[in-house]
Amino acid sequence: MPVSPIESMLAKIWANGLVIVVAAIFSLTVVVERLLGMPIAGSVSLFVAAAVFY
């Protein structure tokens, strides 16, 4: 195989994490701020950084 099992596993984890973070950012900005019209009381950048770190 051209890739090792660990590389395959890490690629799947990375892709899944990226989809989750993008969906959370989309939900926060589009749904909460734009559709519901609620202001965000806090740092969106800090939320994204914590989500990525988690």
C-alpha positions as CSV (number, residue, x, y, z in Angstrom):
1,M,0.0,0.0,0.0
2,P,1.3,3.5,-0.7
3,V,0.1,4.8,2.7
4,S,0.5,3.3,6.1
5,P,-2.5,2.6,8.3
6,I,-1.6,5.5,10.6
7,E,-1.6,7.9,7.7
8,S,-5.0,6.7,6.6
9,M,-6.4,7.0,10.1
10,L,-5.0,10.6,10.6
11,A,-6.4,11.7,7.2
12,K,-9.9,10.5,8.2
13,I,-9.7,12.2,11.6
14,W,-8.4,15.4,10.0
15,A,-11.1,15.5,7.4
16,N,-13.9,14.8,9.9
17,G,-12.6,17.5,12.3
18,L,-12.4,20.0,9.4
19,V,-16.0,19.3,8.4
20,I,-17.2,19.8,12.0
21,V,-15.3,23.0,12.5
22,V,-16.6,24.4,9.2
23,A,-20.1,23.4,10.1
24,A,-19.9,25.1,13.5
25,I,-18.5,28.3,12.0
26,F,-21.3,28.3,9.3
27,S,-24.0,27.7,11.9
28,L,-22.7,30.4,14.2
29,T,-22.3,33.1,11.5
30,V,-25.1,32.3,9.1
31,V,-27.8,30.8,11.3
32,V,-27.3,32.6,14.6
33,E,-26.1,36.0,13.4
34,R,-27.9,36.4,10.1
35,L,-31.1,34.3,10.1
36,L,-31.9,34.7,13.8
37,G,-30.5,38.2,14.1
38,M,-28.8,37.5,17.5
39,P,-25.6,39.4,18.2
40,I,-22.7,37.2,19.4
41,A,-21.4,38.4,22.8
42,G,-17.9,37.2,22.7
43,S,-15.0,36.5,20.4
44,V,-15.8,34.3,17.4
45,S,-12.1,33.9,16.8
46,L,-11.6,32.5,20.2
47,F,-14.5,30.1,19.8
48,V,-13.0,28.9,16.5
49,A,-9.6,28.5,18.0
50,A,-10.9,26.5,20.9
51,A,-13.0,24.3,18.6
52,V,-9.9,23.6,16.4
53,F,-7.8,22.9,19.5
54,Y,-10.5,20.6,20.9
